[in-house]
Amino acid sequence: MDTRRALLDALECGPVSGPALADEIGVSRAAVWKAVESLREEGFAVDSTADGYVASADPAYCAAGIEFGLDAPYTVEYHDAVSSTNDRARELAGQGRTDVAVVADEQTGGRGRLDREWVSPSGGVWVSLLLRPAVPPTRAPLFTLTAAVAMTDACREAGVDAGIKWPNDVLVHDEEPGSGPSAGGRGGRKLAGVLTEMEGEADRVSWLAVGMGVNANIDSDVLPAGATSLRAERATGKSDAESSVDPDVDRRRFVARLLERFAELGADPEAVLPAWRERAVTLGRRVRVETTTDEVIGTAVDVEPPGALVVETDDGQVAVHAGDCEHLREA
Ligand code: BT5
């Protein structure tokens, strides 16, 4: 284990002295001191006390802060600003890396699907998880669904009643599809989205970058029409949170929970689809799905492996593998 990670683990259990830690992991005292200094440079506060080193009770939003107490097998790389965390993940993939969560406070060139813009000001949660799963590319959509479930759960834990709109949107949904401030029939106010990119051969993924964007501590007036944020939802009391609660979420804890949930679900792929169905706001709704070649209108009845939406149309059931989905008013 590297000294930095060992130090973070040791700090979690209370004061740790430099010499004790050096003994425990078999490195020099100078190496421990260097690791402490590098945590401080990253923005992770470590106090020197008579009993040894002590971590701040409220770690900053930085790589060490997110890794501190993280129960998921990922290394975190943090940037104040980056063009796109997915692009950075791609670069790391080129260097042979895996199991890295690239996190940024701000993205200057955030991307949605089909090269759409993803507005990513400071205050959001912009993260890309670089993985090398031993699966064929046809299984990749399952990782998008996994991300949607993990994001929904993290948002719900933050007190915001989120649901999933096929395939990759996390929404705060309107009671009446097609009504409300999100007019245009999107079915709710968009809180988060997923962009999964990959490289591979026909039978094997080489790497996969699961990009997750959650509008966390952002005012909704800087977001596109029809979008919302955790801050906006928590402030207006349209959530389970008490109105006296600070509308801002602790992004450090939020990202850690997101990564932990992703790892938990990844360990049990069979559970992903049932978990997705349970959180979906699309199932049972009348939808219009635009694919690159076609338009499918009907009732969304199910999602089947590896992530296709099954629509009951006038001409029978159709499985749609990719597209943009709009929730329609009931006929
Ligand atoms: C998505 O695309 O929803 C995928 C979003 C993925 C963003 C993450 S952030 C970390 C990683 N790095 C990246 O560069 N991307 C990923 P799509 O379904 O195509 O939706 C895009 C549409 O959502 C846009 O055309 C806008 O209408 C709308 N939009 C843009 N920014 C938004 C925002 N911050 N919140 C809600 N809606 C937004």
Boltz pocket constraint, residues with backbone or C-beta under 6 A from the ligand:
constraints:
  - pocket:
      binder: B
      contacts: [[A, 83], [A, 84], [A, 85], [A, 86], [A, 87], [A, 107], [A, 109], [A, 110], [A, 111], [A, 112], [A, 113], [A, 114], [A, 116], [A, 117], [A, 118], [A, 119], [A, 120], [A, 125], [A, 126], [A, 127], [A, 128], [A, 168], [A, 169], [A, 190], [A, 191], [A, 192], [A, 193], [A, 194], [A, 195], [A, 211], [A, 212], [A, 213], [A, 214], [A, 215], [A, 223], [A, 224], [A, 225], [A, 226], [A, 227], [A, 228]]
      max_distance: 6.0
